[in-house]
Amino acid sequence: MSTSPRFGSAAVEHAEAVLVEQYPRLVRLAYLTLPDTRGRHTRVLLAHKAVQRALPRTGTPAAPAPAGAGTADESGTHLTLVRSRVLRAALAPSGPAGGTWARIGRPPGPPFVWGLRLWPPAGGIDEAAQTLSGAPAPVRAAFVLHHLDDVTEDETVRLLGLAGAADPAGTVREALALPVAEELLRALRRPEFDASVVSARPTDLLRRRRRARAGWAGLATLAVTLTVLSVRGPSPEPDPGPAAGPAPSGALDPARLQRVPSDAWSDTARVDFTAWPARGGRTGDRDLLARALRTWAAPGTTRVSAAPGTTAEPPPRPPQLLYAGDVDGRTLVLLRDGDRVVRYGEAGTASGGRTLDITRTDDSGVTTAAALTLSRAPGGASARYLLAPWIAAAATRDLTRAGDAARPLAFAADGVTAPAAVPPAGARADGAPCASWPVIELTSSTRIVEKHSFVLTDLGGLSPVHLTYTPLPDGSAAAPARQPREATGPEARAAWAPQACRLGELRPGAYRAVNVWDFAAAQLPDGAGRAVWSCTRASGWAGPGDATVRLRLEAGTPQDVTRARSTAACGRFGQHLLAGFRWRSPAGRWYLLAAGSRHVTGITATGAVRAGSSDRTLAAPWPGPDGAVSLTGILAGGGTVTALDGAGGGRD
C-alpha cells in the first residue's frame, strides 16, 4: 500500500520562499475570491490570514505533480500546494454554511488589528471585486487564476479540485465566459500595484478611550463586588434594570456631524456633495440625528438597501449632514460619508417603519450630485427630490416624446421639490414600448456655470441617473471625436425617445450615467430607409459599465444588435467599436448588417457570410441557414477591431 509524498523540513522552507515571493498574488487571489458581502476591512484580514496560514507544516501531504511534470520543478509543486491551501481557506466562508467568521460576525485573527481600519489599495481591486460580485466564489477564483495569474485552464481545474470545489471543469468554463475589461486587467497587472499593500486609518479614538476606561472601571467594580460577596455571602437577585447601550463614539455623536455653510457651493472648485449644506426643518433635532446614526451603526431589524458594490459599514468618522426633516408623513435624514450617501427614514412615530438606503457617489459632480430621491409616494407613481443648492430651476419632461414641452417643477427654499411623476418601479424591464418615461430637467445657477441644463431619470435608486447624448461623427476619421452632451436639445431628445423605455432594464442604484452614442448611419437594403447605429452605455459608479448596440430605424422600435457587461466599450477608453447582426428586410430577405465607429475604414466578414467593405458600414446578403460570422474592422491608424460580441452576426 503506497502513501502520498509528504513535505519534510527542507520542503517546507522551499514552500515558505515561494509564499513570500508570491505573497501579493496570493493575497489578490484570496481577496477577490472572498465574498463581497463582507466589508473591505474584514476581507483584507481574511485574505492575509488565508495566505499566512497556507504555509504547510512538516509532514503535510504534497500536492500531486501535474501530469507529465518531472520532479525537478519543485517550485511548481510548492506553489500548487500553497495556492490550493489559500483557495481552500478563501472558499470556506463562501460555502453553504457561510463559514465560521461569516456566521459569528467577528473579525478574523491572526493577523489581528486593534484601533485601525484597513483598506485595499487603489488600482482596480475593488472594481474587479464588483465586476465579479455576481459570480460564485469558485468562478471568481478561476477568473483570477487564469486571467491575472496566467494559470492554464487545465491547471486551474486541478487547483480548484485540490481546494475542494465542486465541478472544477464547469467552474473554469463559466469563468472564461465572464466579460473581461482589459483596462481593468492591465491596472491589476501593473508592477506598481501590490495587492498586499493596505491603507490604514484609525477607528474613533475617543470611543476606544472611553471603552478602555469603561473596561478598567468594570474590572474594578467586579473586584469590589467579589470581595463584598466573599464577606457578606449571596444576596437576593434584584430586578434587572434597562440594559446599558454601547458607549458613545465620535462618529456617532450628533454634535460632531459635519455641517457645510449654506453658500459654500458658490465659492468652491469642487461642486459636488461636499458642498451641500445641512437643510430641512429638523437639523437641530439631536434625538433624531442620534437615532439615524445608531441605526446606521447597528441596523438590527431595520430594512437596509445598498446599491451594488456599496458597503453598509458604519462611518469611521463623523459624517456630513445633508438633510433632516419631515416629508409626506415620514421623517428623513440624509448623511454623507466619503463616497456614500445614506438615507435614514422612520414613520411618524420614532419606534417603527425604519429604513436605511445607501448609494455610491464616487467622483460625483455638478450633474451626478444635483439631486437625491427624498421620498416616494405609495405605489411609486411620484417622488420628491432634494436638489443641490446650485440648482436654479427644475422642470419635468416625457422622454418618449421628443417634442414634449418642459413643465416647471416647483421646489421649496430647502431644495425639496413638489411631487414629480416617475416610471413605476421595474417598469418595462422587457424593453417594450411604454406610455411615457418621466424625467426631470435641471438648470444650474449662473453663479457656477452659464446656461447649463441637464436631464436626470429616476431608476428606483437613491441617486437619479444622468442622461447624455453623443451625436454622429463629423465626416472623416480625422475629425475630432464628438463628446457627450446634455440630453436637452432636439437631436438628443429624438435619439432618446424610441429607446427611453429600455431604461427599465437597468438595475436600481448600479449606474451613475447613461449615454446614447450614435456612431454610424447607413441606408438599409430593399428600400428599408435610413438607420442609425447607436451604443447605449450605462456607466457604473466604480468605472466599468454595460453597453448595448442598437439599430434605430426611421420608424418602429430599435432592434438590439449586441450587448456586453462590465466593459469599457462605448466610453472614453473604449472609442473603437464594431458590431453586426443578422437582419431581415421588409421584403423578407436576410442580410448581414455591420457598422464601425469613426476610425473604422473597412470591414471584413468571414464564416457564414464572406464579404467586405471599404467603408464604416457593411450590408451583405446572408445565404442559407443561420450560422456564425466573424467581423474584423480596419482602423485608420493601423490595427484592427473585432465585433463587440466577439462573434459578429448570428442573431435574428
C-alpha positions as CSV (number, residue, x, y, z in Angstrom):
1,M,0.0,0.0,0.0
2,S,1.6,3.3,-1.1
3,T,1.3,6.6,0.7
4,S,1.4,10.1,-0.8
5,P,4.6,12.0,-0.5
6,R,4.9,14.4,2.4
7,F,6.8,17.6,3.0
8,G,9.9,17.5,5.0
9,S,11.5,20.5,6.8
10,A,13.6,21.4,3.7
11,A,10.5,21.3,1.5
12,V,8.6,23.5,4.0
13,E,11.4,26.0,3.8
14,H,11.1,26.0,0.0
15,A,7.3,26.4,0.3
16,E,7.9,29.4,2.6
17,A,10.2,31.0,0.0
18,V,7.5,30.5,-2.7
19,L,4.9,32.0,-0.4
20,V,6.9,35.1,0.3
21,E,7.8,35.6,-3.4
22,Q,4.2,35.2,-4.5
23,Y,2.6,36.9,-1.5
24,P,0.9,39.8,-3.4
25,R,-0.6,37.5,-6.0
26,L,-1.8,35.1,-3.3
27,V,-3.4,38.0,-1.3
28,R,-5.1,39.2,-4.5
29,L,-6.4,35.7,-5.2
30,A,-7.8,35.4,-1.7
31,Y,-9.3,38.9,-1.6
32,L,-11.2,38.5,-4.9
33,T,-12.4,35.0,-4.1
34,L,-13.8,36.0,-0.7
35,P,-17.5,37.1,-0.7
36,D,-18.0,40.9,-1.1
37,T,-20.8,40.7,1.4
38,R,-18.0,41.1,4.0
39,G,-16.6,44.6,4.4
40,R,-13.3,45.6,2.8
41,H,-11.6,45.6,6.2
42,T,-12.7,42.1,7.1
43,R,-11.8,40.8,3.6
44,V,-8.3,42.3,3.8
45,L,-7.7,40.5,7.1
46,L,-9.2,37.2,5.9
47,A,-7.1,37.4,2.7
48,H,-3.8,37.9,4.7
49,K,-4.9,35.2,7.1
50,A,-5.6,32.7,4.3
51,V,-2.2,33.3,2.8
52,Q,-0.2,33.3,6.1
53,R,-1.9,30.0,7.2
54,A,-1.2,28.4,3.8
55,L,2.4,27.5,4.8
56,P,2.4,23.7,5.2
57,R,3.7,22.1,8.3
58,T,6.3,19.3,8.2
59,G,4.5,16.1,7.2
60,T,1.8,17.8,5.2
61,P,0.9,15.7,2.1
62,A,2.3,17.2,-1.1
63,A,0.0,18.1,-3.9
64,P,0.1,15.6,-6.8
65,A,2.5,16.8,-9.5
66,P,0.9,17.9,-12.8
67,A,0.6,15.2,-15.4
68,G,3.9,14.9,-17.4
69,A,5.9,17.0,-14.9
70,G,9.2,15.9,-13.6
71,T,10.4,16.1,-10.0
72,A,12.9,18.8,-10.7
73,D,10.3,21.5,-10.8
74,E,9.8,21.7,-7.0
75,S,8.9,25.3,-7.0
76,G,5.8,24.5,-9.1
77,T,4.8,21.8,-6.7
78,H,5.2,24.1,-3.7
79,L,3.3,26.9,-5.4
80,T,0.5,24.5,-6.3
81,L,0.2,23.4,-2.7
82,V,0.2,26.9,-1.3
83,R,-2.3,28.1,-3.9
84,S,-4.6,25.2,-3.2
85,R,-4.5,25.9,0.6
86,V,-5.2,29.6,0.0
87,L,-8.1,28.7,-2.2
88,R,-9.5,26.2,0.3
89,A,-9.4,28.9,3.1
90,A,-10.9,31.6,0.8
91,L,-13.7,29.3,-0.4
92,A,-14.7,28.2,3.1
93,P,-16.5,31.5,4.0
94,S,-18.5,31.3,0.8
95,G,-19.8,27.8,1.3
96,P,-23.4,26.8,2.1
97,A,-22.8,27.1,5.8
98,G,-21.5,30.6,5.3
99,G,-18.2,30.0,7.1
100,T,-17.3,30.4,10.7
101,W,-16.5,34.1,10.6
102,A,-19.5,34.8,8.4
103,R,-21.8,33.1,10.9
104,I,-20.4,34.8,14.1
105,G,-19.6,38.1,12.5
106,R,-16.3,38.7,14.3
107,P,-13.0,39.9,12.7
108,P,-10.5,37.2,11.9
109,G,-7.3,36.7,13.7
110,P,-4.4,36.4,13.3
111,P,-3.5,38.8,11.9
112,F,-5.5,40.9,14.4
113,V,-5.6,44.7,14.1
114,W,-6.7,46.9,17.0
115,G,-7.6,50.5,16.5
116,L,-7.2,50.6,12.7
117,R,-9.4,50.1,9.7
118,L,-7.6,48.6,6.7
119,W,-8.4,49.2,3.0
120,P,-7.1,47.7,-0.2
121,P,-5.0,49.9,-2.5
122,A,-6.3,52.0,-5.3
123,G,-5.7,50.5,-8.7
124,G,-8.7,48.3,-9.6
125,I,-9.0,45.5,-7.0
126,D,-12.4,46.8,-5.7
127,E,-13.5,47.4,-9.3
128,A,-12.6,43.8,-10.0
129,A,-14.4,42.6,-6.9
130,Q,-17.5,44.5,-8.1
131,T,-17.2,43.0,-11.6
132,L,-17.1,39.5,-10.1
133,S,-19.6,40.1,-7.4
134,G,-22.4,38.2,-9.1
135,A,-20.3,35.1,-9.7
136,P,-19.9,32.2,-7.3
137,A,-16.7,32.1,-5.3
138,P,-15.1,29.2,-7.3
139,V,-15.8,31.1,-10.5
140,R,-14.1,34.3,-9.1
141,A,-11.1,32.2,-8.1
142,A,-10.9,30.6,-11.6
143,F,-11.1,34.1,-13.2
144,V,-8.2,35.4,-11.1
145,L,-6.0,32.3,-11.6
146,H,-6.5,32.3,-15.4
147,H,-6.7,36.0,-16.3
148,L,-4.4,37.5,-13.7
149,D,-2.0,34.7,-12.6
150,D,-1.7,33.3,-16.1
151,V,-2.5,29.7,-15.0
152,T,-3.6,27.4,-17.8
153,E,-7.1,26.1,-17.9
154,D,-6.1,22.5,-17.0
155,E,-4.0,23.6,-14.1
156,T,-6.9,25.9,-12.9
157,V,-9.2,22.9,-13.0
158,R,-6.7,20.9,-11.0
159,L,-6.2,23.7,-8.4
160,L,-9.9,24.1,-7.8
161,G,-10.2,20.3,-7.4
162,L,-7.4,20.3,-4.8
163,A,-9.2,23.1,-3.0
164,G,-12.4,21.1,-2.8
165,A,-14.5,23.0,-5.4
166,A,-17.4,21.1,-6.9
167,D,-17.3,20.6,-10.8
168,P,-13.9,22.4,-11.3
169,A,-14.1,22.0,-15.1
170,G,-17.6,23.6,-15.3
171,T,-16.4,26.4,-13.0
172,V,-13.5,27.2,-15.3
173,R,-15.8,27.3,-18.3
174,E,-18.1,29.7,-16.5
175,A,-15.1,31.9,-15.5
176,L,-13.9,32.0,-19.1
177,A,-17.3,33.2,-20.2
178,L,-17.2,36.2,-17.9
179,P,-16.7,39.5,-19.7
180,V,-13.1,40.8,-19.4
181,A,-12.5,44.5,-19.1
182,E,-8.9,44.8,-20.5
183,E,-8.2,48.1,-18.9
184,L,-9.1,46.7,-15.5
185,L,-6.8,43.7,-16.0
186,R,-4.0,46.0,-17.2
187,A,-4.4,48.0,-14.0
188,L,-4.2,44.9,-11.8
189,R,-1.1,43.7,-13.6
190,R,0.9,46.9,-13.3
191,P,4.1,46.4,-11.4
192,E,3.3,49.3,-9.0
193,F,0.1,47.6,-8.0
194,D,0.7,45.4,-5.0
195,A,-2.4,43.8,-3.6
196,S,-0.6,43.1,-0.2
197,V,-0.3,46.8,0.5
198,V,-3.1,48.3,2.5
199,S,-4.1,51.8,3.7
200,A,-4.8,52.3,7.3
201,R,-6.7,54.8,9.3
202,P,-7.7,54.9,13.0
203,T,-11.1,54.0,14.3
204,D,-12.7,56.5,16.6
205,L,-10.0,57.4,19.2
206,L,-12.5,58.8,21.8
207,R,-14.6,55.7,21.6
208,R,-11.5,53.5,22.3
209,R,-10.5,55.7,25.2
210,R,-14.0,55.5,26.7
211,R,-14.2,51.8,26.2
212,A,-10.8,51.3,27.9
213,R,-11.9,53.5,30.8
214,A,-15.2,51.6,31.0
215,G,-13.3,48.3,30.9
216,W,-11.0,49.3,33.8
217,A,-14.0,50.6,35.7
218,G,-15.8,47.3,35.1
219,L,-12.9,45.3,36.3
220,A,-12.6,47.4,39.5
221,T,-16.3,47.1,40.1
222,L,-16.1,43.3,39.6
223,A,-13.2,43.1,42.1
224,V,-15.1,45.1,44.7
225,T,-18.3,43.0,44.2
226,L,-16.5,39.7,44.5
227,T,-14.8,41.0,47.7
228,V,-18.2,42.0,49.2
229,L,-19.8,38.8,48.2
230,S,-17.0,36.8,49.8
231,V,-17.6,38.6,53.1
232,R,-21.4,39.0,53.1
233,G,-22.4,36.0,51.1
234,P,-25.0,36.0,48.3
235,S,-28.0,38.4,48.3
236,P,-31.3,38.2,46.5
237,E,-31.1,39.0,42.8
238,P,-32.6,42.4,42.1
239,D,-35.0,43.1,39.3
240,P,-33.0,43.8,36.1
241,G,-32.9,47.4,35.0
242,P,-32.6,48.6,31.4
243,A,-29.6,47.3,29.5
244,A,-26.8,49.7,29.1
245,G,-26.3,50.8,25.4
246,P,-23.0,51.0,23.7
247,A,-20.6,53.7,24.7
248,P,-21.0,56.8,22.5
249,S,-18.4,57.4,19.9
250,G,-17.3,60.5,18.0
251,A,-18.5,59.1,14.7
252,L,-22.0,58.6,16.2
253,D,-22.2,61.8,18.1
254,P,-24.8,64.2,16.5
255,A,-22.9,67.2,17.9
256,R,-19.9,66.3,15.7
257,L,-21.7,65.9,12.4
258,Q,-20.1,68.0,9.7
259,R,-22.2,70.9,8.5
260,V,-21.3,73.0,5.5
261,P,-22.1,76.7,5.2
262,S,-25.1,77.5,3.1
263,D,-23.1,79.4,0.5
264,A,-20.1,77.2,0.2
265,W,-21.2,75.8,-3.2
266,S,-20.8,79.2,-4.9
267,D,-17.2,79.6,-3.8
268,T,-15.5,76.3,-4.4
269,A,-13.9,74.5,-7.3
270,R,-15.4,71.2,-6.1
271,V,-19.1,71.3,-6.8
272,D,-20.4,68.0,-5.5
273,F,-22.0,66.6,-2.3
274,T,-19.2,68.1,-0.2
275,A,-20.7,71.5,-1.0
276,W,-24.2,70.6,0.2
277,P,-25.3,72.5,3.3
278,A,-27.4,70.9,6.0
279,R,-31.1,71.6,5.2
280,G,-34.5,70.7,6.5
281,G,-36.6,71.6,9.5
282,R,-35.1,69.1,11.9
283,T,-31.3,69.6,11.5
284,G,-31.3,70.7,15.2
285,D,-33.1,67.6,16.4
286,R,-30.4,65.8,18.3
287,D,-32.5,62.8,19.2
288,L,-33.5,62.2,15.6
289,L,-29.9,62.5,14.4
290,A,-28.7,60.2,17.1
291,R,-31.3,57.6,16.1
292,A,-30.2,57.8,12.5
293,L,-26.6,57.3,13.4
294,R,-27.3,54.4,15.8
295,T,-29.4,52.7,13.2
296,W,-26.6,53.1,10.6
297,A,-24.1,51.6,13.1
298,A,-26.5,48.7,14.2
299,P,-29.4,48.3,11.8
300,G,-30.9,45.3,13.7
301,T,-34.3,44.6,12.1
302,T,-34.2,47.8,10.0
303,R,-34.7,47.3,6.3
304,V,-31.4,48.1,4.7
305,S,-31.0,48.6,0.9
306,A,-27.5,49.2,-0.5
307,A,-26.6,49.9,-4.1
308,P,-24.5,47.3,-5.8
309,G,-20.8,47.5,-4.7
310,T,-21.7,49.7,-1.7
311,T,-20.8,48.7,1.8
312,A,-23.2,49.2,4.7
313,E,-20.4,49.6,7.2
314,P,-20.9,52.4,9.8
315,P,-19.0,55.6,9.3
316,P,-15.4,55.6,10.7
317,R,-15.7,59.4,11.3
318,P,-18.5,61.9,11.8
319,P,-20.4,62.1,8.5
320,Q,-21.7,65.2,6.8
321,L,-25.4,66.1,7.5
322,L,-27.2,66.9,4.2
323,Y,-30.9,67.0,5.3
324,A,-33.2,66.3,8.3
325,G,-36.9,66.9,8.1
326,D,-40.5,65.6,7.7
327,V,-41.8,64.8,4.2
328,D,-45.2,63.2,3.5
329,G,-45.6,61.7,6.9
330,R,-42.1,60.3,7.2
331,T,-39.0,61.7,8.9
332,L,-35.9,61.6,6.8
333,V,-32.2,62.1,7.4
334,L,-29.6,62.2,4.7
335,L,-25.9,61.8,5.6
336,R,-22.7,61.6,3.5
337,D,-19.7,59.5,4.4
338,G,-16.9,59.7,1.8
339,D,-18.2,58.1,-1.4
340,R,-21.5,57.1,0.2
341,V,-24.8,58.8,0.9
342,V,-27.2,57.3,3.4
343,R,-30.9,58.0,3.7
344,Y,-32.5,57.1,7.1
345,G,-36.3,57.1,7.3
346,E,-38.8,56.4,10.0
347,A,-42.5,56.6,10.3
348,G,-44.3,59.4,12.2
349,T,-43.7,57.5,15.4
350,A,-40.0,57.1,16.0
351,S,-40.5,53.4,17.0
352,G,-41.4,51.8,13.7
353,G,-41.1,51.7,10.0
354,R,-37.4,52.4,9.9
355,T,-35.4,52.2,6.6
356,L,-31.8,52.7,5.6
357,D,-30.8,53.2,2.0
358,I,-27.2,53.6,0.8
359,T,-25.9,54.7,-2.5
360,R,-22.4,55.3,-4.1
361,T,-21.3,58.8,-5.1
362,D,-17.8,58.2,-6.5
363,D,-16.4,61.2,-8.4
364,S,-19.8,62.9,-8.4
365,G,-20.1,66.4,-9.9
366,V,-22.4,69.2,-10.9
367,T,-24.8,66.8,-12.6
368,T,-24.5,63.5,-10.6
369,A,-24.6,65.3,-7.3
370,A,-27.5,67.5,-8.4
371,A,-30.3,65.6,-6.7
372,L,-31.2,62.8,-4.3
373,T,-34.5,60.9,-4.1
374,L,-36.0,62.1,-0.8
375,S,-39.4,60.2,-0.7
376,R,-41.7,58.1,-2.9
377,A,-45.5,58.1,-2.9
378,P,-47.2,54.8,-2.1
379,G,-47.2,52.7,-5.3
380,G,-44.2,54.6,-6.6
381,A,-46.1,56.8,-9.0
382,S,-44.3,60.0,-7.9
383,A,-41.3,61.1,-5.9
384,R,-39.9,64.2,-4.2
385,Y,-36.3,65.1,-4.7
386,L,-33.8,67.1,-2.7
387,L,-32.0,69.4,-5.2
388,A,-28.4,70.6,-4.9
389,P,-28.1,74.2,-3.7
390,W,-26.7,75.2,-7.1
391,I,-30.0,74.3,-8.9
392,A,-31.8,77.4,-10.1
393,A,-34.7,75.9,-12.0
394,A,-36.4,72.5,-12.4
395,A,-38.9,71.0,-14.9
396,T,-40.3,67.7,-16.0
397,R,-40.5,66.1,-19.5
398,D,-41.6,62.9,-21.1
399,L,-38.5,61.3,-22.6
400,T,-40.6,59.2,-25.0
401,R,-41.9,62.3,-26.8
402,A,-39.1,64.3,-28.5
403,G,-41.3,67.4,-28.8
404,D,-42.6,67.3,-25.3
405,A,-42.5,70.8,-23.7
406,A,-40.9,71.2,-20.3
407,R,-43.3,71.7,-17.4
408,P,-41.9,73.7,-14.4
409,L,-41.3,71.7,-11.2
410,A,-41.6,73.7,-8.0
411,F,-39.2,73.3,-5.1
412,A,-39.0,74.9,-1.7
413,A,-36.2,77.1,-0.3
414,D,-34.7,74.0,1.4
415,G,-34.5,72.2,-2.0
416,V,-37.4,69.8,-1.6
417,T,-39.4,69.5,-4.8
418,A,-43.1,69.1,-5.3
419,P,-44.1,65.5,-6.2
420,A,-42.9,64.6,-9.7
421,A,-44.1,61.6,-11.8
422,V,-41.6,58.7,-12.1
423,P,-41.6,55.5,-14.0
424,P,-43.1,52.8,-11.8
425,A,-40.6,50.5,-10.2
426,G,-39.5,47.8,-12.6
427,A,-41.4,49.5,-15.5
428,R,-40.9,47.9,-18.9
429,A,-38.0,45.8,-17.9
430,D,-38.7,43.8,-21.1
431,G,-37.9,46.9,-23.2
432,A,-41.4,47.0,-24.7
433,P,-42.8,50.4,-25.5
434,C,-44.3,52.3,-22.6
435,A,-46.9,55.0,-22.3
436,S,-44.3,57.6,-21.0
437,W,-41.0,57.9,-19.3
438,P,-40.9,61.0,-17.0
439,V,-37.5,62.7,-16.4
440,I,-36.5,65.9,-14.6
441,E,-34.6,68.7,-16.3
442,L,-32.5,70.8,-14.0
443,T,-30.7,74.1,-14.7
444,S,-27.6,75.2,-12.8
445,S,-27.2,78.6,-11.2
446,T,-25.3,81.2,-13.3
447,R,-23.1,81.6,-10.3
448,I,-21.2,78.5,-11.3
449,V,-22.0,77.9,-15.0
450,E,-24.0,79.8,-17.6
451,K,-26.9,78.3,-19.5
452,H,-26.4,74.7,-18.3
453,S,-29.3,72.4,-18.2
454,F,-29.2,68.6,-17.9
455,V,-31.6,65.6,-17.6
456,L,-31.9,63.1,-14.8
457,T,-34.1,60.0,-14.6
458,D,-35.3,58.0,-11.6
459,L,-34.4,54.3,-11.9
460,G,-35.6,53.4,-8.4
461,G,-32.4,54.2,-6.5
462,L,-31.5,56.9,-4.1
463,S,-29.4,58.8,-6.7
464,P,-31.1,59.7,-10.1
465,V,-29.1,58.8,-13.2
466,H,-27.6,61.5,-15.6
467,L,-28.7,61.1,-19.3
468,T,-26.4,62.3,-22.1
469,Y,-26.1,62.0,-25.9
470,T,-23.2,61.8,-28.4
471,P,-24.2,62.7,-32.0
472,L,-22.9,61.1,-35.2
473,P,-19.3,61.9,-36.1
474,D,-18.4,64.6,-38.5
475,G,-17.1,63.4,-41.8
476,S,-13.8,61.6,-41.9
477,A,-11.8,59.7,-39.2
478,A,-9.5,62.8,-39.0
479,A,-12.3,64.9,-37.5
480,P,-12.1,65.2,-33.7
481,A,-14.3,62.9,-31.6
482,R,-17.6,64.2,-30.5
483,Q,-18.1,64.4,-26.8
484,P,-21.2,63.5,-24.8
485,R,-23.6,66.4,-24.4
486,E,-26.6,67.0,-22.3
487,A,-29.8,65.3,-23.5
488,T,-31.7,68.6,-23.8
489,G,-31.5,69.5,-27.5
490,P,-33.9,68.4,-30.2
491,E,-31.4,65.9,-31.7
492,A,-30.7,64.3,-28.3
493,R,-34.4,64.0,-27.5
494,A,-35.1,62.5,-30.9
495,A,-32.4,59.8,-30.2
496,W,-33.6,59.1,-26.7
497,A,-37.4,59.0,-27.5
498,P,-37.6,55.5,-29.2
499,Q,-35.4,53.8,-26.6
500,A,-36.4,55.6,-23.3
501,C,-38.4,52.6,-22.1
502,R,-35.3,50.4,-22.3
503,L,-34.0,52.3,-19.2
504,G,-36.2,50.0,-17.2
505,E,-33.7,47.1,-17.8
506,L,-31.1,48.8,-15.6
507,R,-30.7,47.8,-12.0
508,P,-31.6,50.4,-9.4
509,G,-28.6,52.1,-7.9
510,A,-26.0,50.4,-10.1
511,Y,-25.4,53.3,-12.5
512,R,-24.5,56.9,-12.4
513,A,-25.0,57.9,-16.1
514,V,-26.4,56.6,-19.4
515,N,-25.2,57.9,-22.7
516,V,-26.6,57.2,-26.2
517,W,-23.8,57.4,-28.8
518,D,-24.8,57.5,-32.4
519,F,-21.7,56.1,-34.1
520,A,-22.8,55.3,-37.6
521,A,-25.6,55.7,-40.1
522,A,-26.4,54.0,-43.4
523,Q,-29.2,53.3,-45.9
524,L,-30.7,49.8,-45.5
525,P,-31.2,47.3,-48.3
526,D,-34.6,46.7,-50.1
527,G,-35.6,50.3,-49.6
528,A,-36.0,50.0,-45.8
529,G,-34.7,53.6,-45.3
530,R,-32.0,55.1,-43.2
531,A,-30.9,53.6,-40.0
532,V,-28.7,54.9,-37.2
533,W,-26.3,52.6,-35.2
534,S,-26.2,53.6,-31.6
535,C,-24.4,52.3,-28.5
536,T,-26.1,52.9,-25.1
537,R,-23.6,52.8,-22.3
538,A,-24.7,52.6,-18.7
539,S,-21.7,53.7,-16.6
540,G,-21.4,52.3,-13.1
541,W,-20.1,54.3,-10.1
542,A,-17.0,52.1,-9.9
543,G,-15.9,52.6,-13.6
544,P,-17.0,49.6,-15.6
545,G,-20.3,49.8,-17.4
546,D,-22.7,47.9,-19.6
547,A,-23.0,48.6,-23.4
548,T,-25.9,47.8,-25.7
549,V,-25.6,48.4,-29.5
550,R,-29.0,49.0,-31.3
551,L,-30.1,49.7,-34.8
552,R,-32.6,52.6,-34.8
553,L,-34.9,52.8,-37.8
554,E,-36.8,55.7,-39.0
555,A,-40.0,54.2,-37.6
556,G,-40.6,51.4,-35.1
557,T,-38.8,50.1,-32.0
558,P,-34.9,50.0,-32.2
559,Q,-33.5,46.5,-32.7
560,D,-30.9,45.1,-30.3
561,V,-27.7,44.1,-32.1
562,T,-25.4,43.0,-29.2
563,R,-24.5,43.8,-25.6
564,A,-21.6,43.5,-23.2
565,R,-21.4,43.8,-19.4
566,S,-18.6,45.3,-17.4
567,T,-16.8,46.7,-20.4
568,A,-15.0,49.9,-21.4
569,A,-16.8,49.8,-24.8
570,C,-18.6,53.0,-26.0
571,G,-16.9,55.0,-23.3
572,R,-14.0,57.4,-23.0
573,F,-11.5,54.5,-23.0
574,G,-13.4,52.3,-25.5
575,Q,-13.9,54.5,-28.6
576,H,-13.2,51.9,-31.2
577,L,-16.4,49.9,-31.9
578,L,-17.6,47.3,-34.4
579,A,-20.9,45.5,-34.3
580,G,-23.0,43.4,-36.6
581,F,-26.1,41.1,-36.7
582,R,-28.4,39.2,-39.0
583,W,-31.3,41.4,-40.1
584,R,-34.5,40.6,-42.1
585,S,-35.6,43.3,-44.5
586,P,-39.3,44.2,-45.1
587,A,-39.0,42.1,-48.3
588,G,-38.3,39.0,-46.2
589,R,-34.6,38.7,-47.2
590,W,-31.8,38.2,-44.7
591,Y,-28.7,40.4,-44.6
592,L,-25.6,40.8,-42.5
593,L,-25.5,44.4,-41.3
594,A,-22.4,45.8,-39.7
595,A,-21.0,49.2,-38.7
596,G,-18.0,50.6,-37.0
597,S,-17.0,53.8,-35.3
598,R,-15.3,56.8,-36.9
599,H,-11.8,55.3,-37.1
600,V,-13.0,52.1,-38.9
601,T,-12.1,52.4,-42.6
602,G,-13.1,48.9,-43.7
603,I,-15.0,45.8,-42.6
604,T,-14.3,42.1,-43.5
605,A,-16.8,39.3,-42.8
606,T,-15.9,35.6,-42.8
607,G,-17.8,32.5,-41.9
608,A,-21.4,32.1,-43.0
609,V,-21.1,35.4,-44.9
610,R,-17.9,36.3,-46.8
611,A,-18.0,40.0,-47.7
612,G,-16.0,43.2,-47.4
613,S,-16.5,46.9,-47.4
614,S,-14.1,49.9,-47.7
615,D,-16.4,52.0,-45.5
616,R,-17.6,52.1,-41.9
617,T,-20.8,50.1,-42.8
618,L,-21.5,46.8,-44.5
619,A,-24.7,45.2,-45.9
620,A,-24.3,41.8,-47.5
621,P,-26.9,39.0,-48.3
622,W,-26.9,36.2,-45.8
623,P,-27.2,33.0,-47.8
624,G,-28.6,29.7,-46.5
625,P,-29.5,29.0,-42.8
626,D,-28.2,30.8,-39.8
627,G,-24.5,30.5,-39.0
628,A,-21.6,32.1,-37.3
629,V,-19.9,35.2,-38.7
630,S,-16.6,36.8,-37.7
631,L,-16.2,40.5,-38.2
632,T,-13.0,42.5,-38.4
633,G,-12.6,46.2,-38.8
634,I,-9.6,48.0,-40.2
635,L,-8.6,51.2,-38.2
636,A,-7.4,54.3,-39.9
637,G,-4.2,54.5,-37.8
638,G,-3.4,50.8,-38.3
639,G,-4.6,47.8,-36.4
640,T,-7.9,46.1,-36.2
641,V,-11.0,45.9,-34.1
642,T,-13.3,42.9,-33.7
643,A,-17.1,42.9,-33.1
644,L,-18.2,43.8,-29.6
645,D,-19.8,40.4,-29.1
646,G,-16.7,38.6,-30.3
647,A,-18.6,36.6,-33.0
648,G,-20.2,39.1,-35.3
649,G,-23.6,38.1,-36.5
650,G,-25.7,35.1,-36.0
651,R,-28.6,36.9,-34.4
652,D,-32.2,37.3,-35.7
